[in-house]
Amino acid sequence: MNTKGIKIGVLIAMLLISVQIIGWPISTQAAPHTACDVIGLIATDTTWSPSLCATYTATGNVIVNEGVTLTIEPGTVIQFNAGMGITVRGTLKAVGTAVSPITFTSTSGSPAPADWSGIFFEATSSSAELDAVYNYVSGSIIQFSTIEYATNAIRLQYAAPYIT
């Protein structure tokens, strides 16, 4: 029996346990105030928040699938590589505040118009629903958000998000 191997295994296990107790979580999730790369199909309800990632960087196109909601919380910054964008087939809820707006922008160090493609709402996207006095009730919404340096900030294909 190899007792040296067993001792090393026990030592590693104890080290991992003590690291976790000290407060260094063993996880692949992003720690707050880091950058997160996003790309591809969003197939389940998802929330982007500055408490999870300081900046979200779209390294490729992002697609919000039908029946799925992407919620973007106040203060979130989303940067896009050249030519990339978001296609909404489901629901986009990007609701910032006057004090903490959401920013959609370019990754370029010297940003210029048309750096990224923009936000595209397809016909299948969830249209906004309003009450009798035109207050937002549900569906896609962009509020208190800055969209800068896009080719087409917002494009609609038989879609009706609430934008204010």
N, C-alpha and C positions, 0 to 999 in steps of 0.2 A: 504494500500500500504506500502511496506517495503522500506522506504527511506534509511535505513542503508545499505541494500543490493545494492541499486542503487549507493549510494555514494562510496561504496567499488569498484563496477564495474567501475565507472568513474575514480577513483583513479588508479586502475590497468591499465586501458587504457592509462591514461596520463603518467604513469610510463613507459609503453612499448614504447610509442611514444618518450618520452624524452631519453630513453636508445638508441633507434635507431638513433636519432639525434646526440647524443653524439659520436656515432661511434661504438657502440656494435651492429652489425647486428643481427637480429633475423633470424637465418638460421641454417639448418642442414648440410650445406656444410663445408668441412674441411677448416680450416684456414691454411695459409702457415706455413710451418715449423712444421707441426704435422705429425704423422704417420697415414697412411691409410691402412686398411685391405682390400684386394681384394680376391675374390673367385668366381668361377662359370663362367657362360656363359656371354661373352661380345657380346651383340646382336645389338648394334648400334656403329657407329664410335666413338672412345674414345681416349682421349689424357691423358697421364700421364706426369706430369711436376713437377720439384722441386718447382715451384712457387705455386703449389696447395698442395703438400704433400712432406715433407722432405724425407720420406721413404714410399715405398709401400710394404706391407707385404702380401704375398700370404699365407693365412691361410688354403687354400684348392687349388685344381687344378684350373687353369684359362684356359678357352677355348675361342679363338677368332673365332667366327662363320663365316661360308662362306659368302662372300660378305661384310664383315665388316673389317675395318682397326683399328688396335691398333697402335697409334703413341706414341713413347716414346721419350721425348725431352732430349737434352744434360744435363748432370749432375744428371739425375734421378737415384735413387738407388732402386732396387727391391730385396727384401729378400724373401726367401722361407722357409716355415716350412719343417720339415723332410718329404721326399718322394714326395713333391709337385712339380709342374712344370707348364709350359705353353704349350698348344697344339694349333697350328695355323692351322685353316681350311680356314681362309681368308687371310688377309694381316697384316704382322708385319713390321712396319717402326721404327727401333731403330737406330737412327742416332745421335751419340754423336759427339764431336769434340776432337781434340788433347788436348785441354786445359780443356775440360769439358766432359769426357767420361761418358757413361752409365755403371752402375755396376749391374750385376745379381749375387747374392750371397746367402749365407746361413743365417738363423736367429740365428744359434748356437753361443753361447758366445765363444766356442772353435771350430771353423769350421774345418771340415776335408773332404777329398774327399768322394763323394757320399752322402752328406748331403741332397741334393734335386735332383729331377730327371733330370731337364734340359729343353731345348726348343725343341719341337717336331713339325716339319712341315709335315702335312699330305698331301696326294696326291691332295687334293682339294685346298691347299694353293696357293696363287697368286705367280707364278714364276716371277723372276726378268726379266725385259726387258732391253736390252742394245742397244745403238746406234751403228753405223758402226765402231766406234773406241773404242768400249767397255766401254763407259761411262754409268752409271746407268741412266735409264729413269723412270721406274716405277716397281711396284711389291714389294715383300718382300725384306727387306734389314736389315742387322746388320752391323753397321760401327762404329768404335771408341768405342767399347764396351768391357768390361771385363766380362767373364763368368767363375766363380770360384766355386769350391766345388760341382759341379754337377756330378751325375753318368755318364750321357752322355750329355756333354755341348750342342751339337746340333745333333739331329737325323733327318734324311730325309726319307720320304716315297714317292718316285717318285716326289720329290719337288726340286725346283731350286731357292732358295733365293740368293741374292747377299751378300756375306760376305767378308768384308775387314777390 
